């Protein structure tokens, strides 16, 4: 994986996923490892982020690397009209690795084609979010003790949810049964459902969580993403489509864990936070270990 770009989750094989997860376990046991001293990681965030940016920066710092970059595109030369290509080529002069989030689908792939250092996609519009996917896989394996033959429910914005798209594609390697729960207007794109079909796996579609709650091992909640809607009235119609409360979990399996890529708005009531099913804040913590493993692998440090 040394010097390899990570733009789509399909850029890595099943075996490579598992190597990253195994390395993340080692980092969880010993988070501070000064193996990246002298390395520089550039975090270029053209779109808002809390967990992804800070966990990447935390990961780099715990490994002894230095971090440069920006968290607001208005503070970069793109505000002066500089092209993405020129920005990437310039930053390559200063860093050993680029982590980039951008609102345009395909921007990360374009960046990787002009970059002279590895590029990690930290989210490109509604397309992909592969590093979130890897920490989701880590969280699922950690809570279920396996990735194989699980029932996973994906809830909420399945149309624009880049975390969902990446997770579905990755979990197709593990004989997963998918339960897709969304409003009619936010169904999983046909291209992603085709990936499930081509993998010879099953999916079921619902409009209510209660229709699937007794069948699933993992309940993956997502927010309805206001920033992806062109018409605010369309957003208003679906923004409160799902609000998970304790009563919703009444008939759930004993091993059920609730995941969420965060941020949440109101799709998970705070009364869920202290239940044994809630795992989303631990999931966010796992992001540091997984991103440490990813940085170490791509820089050839482990």
C-alpha positions as CSV (number, residue, x, y, z in Angstrom):
1,X,0.0,0.0,0.0
2,X,3.1,2.3,0.1
3,X,2.5,5.5,-1.9
4,X,-1.0,4.3,-3.0
5,X,-3.8,6.8,-3.3
6,X,-7.1,6.1,-1.5
7,X,-9.9,7.8,-3.4
8,X,-12.6,5.2,-3.5
9,X,-13.0,2.3,-1.1
10,X,-12.7,0.0,-4.1
11,X,-9.1,1.2,-4.5
12,X,-8.2,-1.2,-1.8
13,X,-8.8,-5.0,-1.8
14,X,-10.5,-7.0,1.0
15,X,-7.1,-8.2,2.1
16,X,-5.8,-4.6,2.3
17,X,-8.9,-3.5,4.4
18,X,-8.1,-6.3,6.8
19,X,-4.4,-5.3,7.0
20,X,-5.5,-1.7,7.9
21,X,-7.9,-2.9,10.6
22,X,-5.2,-5.2,12.1
23,X,-2.8,-2.3,12.2
24,X,-5.4,-0.1,13.8
25,X,-5.8,-2.6,16.6
26,X,-2.0,-2.2,17.3
27,X,-2.4,1.6,17.4
28,X,-5.4,1.3,19.7
29,X,-3.2,-0.6,22.1
30,X,-0.3,1.9,21.7
31,X,-1.6,5.2,20.2
32,X,1.6,7.2,20.6
33,X,4.3,5.9,18.2
34,X,6.9,8.3,16.9
35,X,7.3,6.5,13.6
36,X,6.5,9.5,11.3
37,X,9.0,12.0,12.6
38,X,10.2,14.2,9.7
39,X,7.0,13.5,7.7
40,X,4.5,16.3,6.8
41,X,0.8,15.7,6.3
42,X,-1.2,18.3,4.5
43,X,-5.0,18.5,5.3
44,X,-6.8,20.5,2.7
45,X,-10.5,20.9,3.7
46,X,-12.5,22.9,1.1
47,X,-15.7,21.9,3.0
48,X,-16.5,21.9,6.7
49,X,-15.3,19.0,8.9
50,X,-14.8,18.3,12.6
51,X,-14.2,14.6,13.1
52,X,-12.4,13.8,9.9
53,X,-10.0,16.7,9.9
54,X,-9.3,16.6,13.7
55,X,-8.9,12.8,13.8
56,X,-6.4,12.9,10.8
57,X,-4.5,15.7,12.6
58,X,-4.6,13.8,15.9
59,X,-3.4,10.6,14.1
60,X,-0.5,12.4,12.5
61,X,0.5,14.2,15.7
62,X,0.5,11.0,17.7
63,X,2.9,9.5,15.2
64,X,5.3,12.4,15.3
65,X,4.4,13.9,11.9
66,X,3.9,17.6,11.3
67,X,0.5,18.9,10.0
68,X,0.0,21.8,7.6
69,X,-3.1,22.9,5.6
70,X,-6.4,24.8,5.9
71,X,-9.9,24.2,7.1
72,X,-11.6,26.9,5.2
73,X,-11.2,27.3,1.4
74,X,-11.6,31.1,1.8
75,X,-8.2,31.2,3.5
76,X,-6.5,29.5,0.5
77,X,-5.5,30.8,-2.9
78,X,-8.6,29.2,-4.4
79,X,-10.4,32.3,-3.1
80,X,-8.2,34.2,-5.6
81,X,-9.1,32.0,-8.5
82,X,-6.4,29.4,-8.3
83,X,-7.3,26.1,-9.9
84,X,-7.5,22.8,-7.8
85,X,-4.7,21.4,-10.0
86,X,-2.3,24.3,-9.2
87,X,-3.2,24.0,-5.5
88,X,-2.4,20.3,-5.4
89,X,0.8,20.6,-7.4
90,X,2.0,23.4,-5.0
91,X,1.1,21.5,-1.8
92,X,3.0,18.5,-3.1
93,X,6.1,20.6,-2.8
94,X,5.6,20.9,0.9
95,X,4.1,17.6,2.1
96,X,4.6,13.8,2.0
97,X,0.9,13.1,2.0
98,X,-2.3,15.0,1.2
99,X,-5.7,14.5,2.9
100,X,-8.4,16.4,1.0
101,X,-12.1,17.1,1.4
102,X,-13.9,18.9,-1.5
103,X,-17.6,19.5,-2.3
104,X,-17.3,18.4,-5.9
105,X,-17.7,14.7,-6.9
106,X,-14.6,13.4,-8.6
107,X,-12.4,16.2,-7.2
108,X,-10.3,13.7,-5.2
109,X,-9.7,11.5,-8.2
110,X,-8.6,14.5,-10.2
111,X,-6.3,15.6,-7.4
112,X,-4.6,12.2,-7.4
113,X,-4.0,12.4,-11.1
114,X,-1.9,15.6,-10.8
115,X,-0.3,14.9,-7.4
116,X,3.3,13.7,-7.0
117,X,2.5,12.4,-3.4
118,X,-0.3,10.1,-2.2
119,X,-3.8,11.6,-1.9
120,X,-6.4,10.4,0.6
121,X,-10.0,11.3,-0.1
122,X,-11.6,12.7,3.0
123,X,-14.9,13.1,1.2
124,X,-15.8,14.4,-2.3
125,X,-19.3,15.7,-2.4
126,X,-22.0,12.9,-2.3
127,X,-19.6,10.4,-3.8
128,X,-17.2,8.6,-1.5
129,X,-15.7,8.8,2.0
130,X,-13.3,5.8,2.2
131,X,-11.6,6.5,5.4
132,X,-14.9,6.8,7.2
133,X,-15.7,3.5,5.7
134,X,-12.6,1.9,7.1
135,X,-13.3,3.1,10.6
136,X,-16.9,1.8,10.2
137,X,-15.5,-1.6,9.3
138,X,-13.3,-1.4,12.3
139,X,-16.2,-0.5,14.5
140,X,-18.4,-3.3,13.1
141,X,-15.7,-5.9,13.5
142,X,-14.9,-4.7,17.0
143,X,-18.6,-4.9,18.2
144,X,-19.7,-7.9,16.3
145,X,-16.4,-9.9,16.4
146,X,-16.7,-10.5,12.7
147,X,-17.5,-8.8,9.4
148,X,-19.0,-11.8,7.8
149,X,-22.6,-12.7,7.2
150,X,-24.1,-9.7,9.1
151,X,-27.4,-7.9,8.6
152,X,-26.9,-4.2,8.3
153,X,-29.6,-1.5,8.3
154,X,-28.7,1.8,6.6
155,X,-31.1,4.6,7.6
156,X,-31.8,8.1,6.4
157,X,-30.1,9.8,3.5
158,X,-29.0,7.0,1.3
159,X,-29.0,9.1,-1.9
160,X,-26.5,11.7,-0.9
161,X,-24.8,9.8,1.9
162,X,-21.2,9.2,0.8
163,X,-20.5,7.2,3.9
164,X,-23.3,4.9,3.0
165,X,-22.1,4.4,-0.6
166,X,-18.6,3.5,0.6
167,X,-19.8,1.2,3.3
168,X,-22.1,-0.7,1.0
169,X,-19.3,-1.3,-1.5
170,X,-16.9,-2.5,1.2
171,X,-19.4,-4.8,2.9
172,X,-20.2,-6.5,-0.3
173,X,-16.9,-8.4,0.3
174,X,-18.3,-10.0,3.5
175,X,-21.6,-11.7,2.5
176,X,-23.7,-8.9,4.0
177,X,-27.5,-8.7,3.8
178,X,-28.5,-5.0,3.5
179,X,-31.7,-3.4,4.9
180,X,-32.2,0.0,3.2
181,X,-34.4,2.4,5.1
182,X,-35.2,5.8,3.6
183,X,-37.8,8.1,2.3
184,X,-38.7,7.4,-1.4
185,X,-36.8,10.5,-2.5
186,X,-33.6,9.5,-0.7
187,X,-33.2,5.9,-1.8
188,X,-29.8,4.3,-2.4
189,X,-28.7,5.1,-6.0
190,X,-29.2,2.4,-8.6
191,X,-25.5,2.3,-9.3
192,X,-24.8,1.3,-5.7
193,X,-27.7,-1.2,-5.6
194,X,-26.2,-2.7,-8.7
195,X,-23.0,-3.3,-6.9
196,X,-24.9,-5.4,-4.3
197,X,-26.6,-7.4,-7.1
198,X,-23.4,-8.0,-8.9
199,X,-21.9,-9.3,-5.7
200,X,-24.7,-11.9,-5.5
201,X,-26.1,-10.4,-2.3
202,X,-29.5,-9.4,-1.1
203,X,-31.0,-6.1,-0.1
204,X,-34.4,-5.2,1.2
205,X,-36.0,-1.7,1.1
206,X,-38.2,-0.1,3.8
207,X,-39.6,3.2,4.7
208,X,-39.8,2.6,8.5
209,X,-37.1,1.5,11.0
210,X,-39.5,-0.8,12.8
211,X,-39.9,-3.0,9.8
212,X,-36.3,-4.2,10.1
213,X,-35.2,-3.5,13.7
214,X,-35.7,-7.2,14.8
215,X,-33.5,-8.5,11.9
216,X,-30.3,-6.4,12.1
217,X,-26.9,-6.6,13.9
218,X,-25.9,-3.0,13.0
219,X,-28.2,0.1,12.7
220,X,-26.2,2.7,10.7
221,X,-28.0,6.0,11.1
222,X,-27.3,9.1,8.9
223,X,-28.5,12.7,8.9
224,X,-30.5,14.2,6.0
225,X,-27.8,16.5,4.4
226,X,-29.3,19.9,4.0
227,X,-26.2,21.1,2.0
228,X,-26.9,18.6,-0.8
229,X,-30.4,19.9,-1.6
230,X,-30.9,22.4,-4.3
231,X,-34.4,23.2,-3.1
232,X,-34.8,23.9,0.6
233,X,-38.5,22.9,0.5
234,X,-37.4,19.3,-0.6
235,X,-35.2,19.2,2.5
236,X,-37.9,20.4,4.8
237,X,-40.1,17.5,3.6
238,X,-37.7,14.8,4.7
239,X,-35.4,16.3,7.4
240,X,-37.3,14.6,10.3
241,X,-38.1,11.4,8.5
242,X,-36.4,9.3,11.2
243,X,-35.9,10.1,14.9
244,X,-34.5,7.1,16.7
245,X,-35.7,6.8,20.3
246,X,-35.4,4.1,22.9
247,X,-38.9,2.8,22.1
248,X,-37.8,2.1,18.6
249,X,-35.3,-0.5,19.9
250,X,-37.9,-2.5,21.8
251,X,-37.7,-5.6,19.5
252,X,-34.0,-5.3,18.6
253,X,-31.4,-8.1,18.8
254,X,-29.3,-8.3,21.9
255,X,-26.1,-7.7,19.9
256,X,-27.4,-4.6,18.1
257,X,-25.0,-1.6,17.9
258,X,-26.0,1.8,16.6
259,X,-23.4,3.6,14.4
260,X,-23.5,7.1,12.9
261,X,-20.8,8.9,11.0
262,X,-21.8,12.1,12.7
263,X,-22.6,14.9,13.0
264,X,-26.1,14.1,14.1
265,X,-28.9,16.7,13.9
266,X,-32.0,15.1,15.5
267,X,-32.1,11.6,14.0
268,X,-30.9,10.0,17.2
269,X,-32.5,11.2,20.4
270,X,-30.0,11.9,23.2
271,X,-31.8,9.4,25.4
272,X,-30.1,6.7,23.2
273,X,-26.6,7.9,24.2
274,X,-26.3,6.0,27.4
275,X,-27.8,2.7,26.1
276,X,-25.7,-0.4,25.5
277,X,-26.6,-0.2,21.8
278,X,-25.1,3.3,21.3
279,X,-21.6,3.1,19.8
280,X,-21.2,6.3,17.7
281,X,-18.9,8.2,20.0
282,X,-16.6,5.2,20.3
283,X,-16.9,4.9,16.5
284,X,-15.5,8.4,16.2
285,X,-12.6,7.5,18.6
286,X,-11.8,4.5,16.4
287,X,-11.2,7.0,13.5
288,X,-7.9,8.1,15.1
289,X,-6.5,4.5,15.2
290,X,-7.7,3.7,11.7
291,X,-6.2,6.9,10.2
292,X,-3.0,6.2,12.0
293,X,-2.9,2.8,10.4
294,X,-3.7,4.3,7.0
295,X,-1.0,7.0,7.2
296,X,1.6,4.5,8.3
297,X,0.7,2.1,5.5
298,X,0.7,4.7,2.7
299,X,3.9,6.3,3.9
300,X,5.5,2.8,4.2
301,X,6.1,3.1,7.9
302,X,4.6,-0.2,8.8
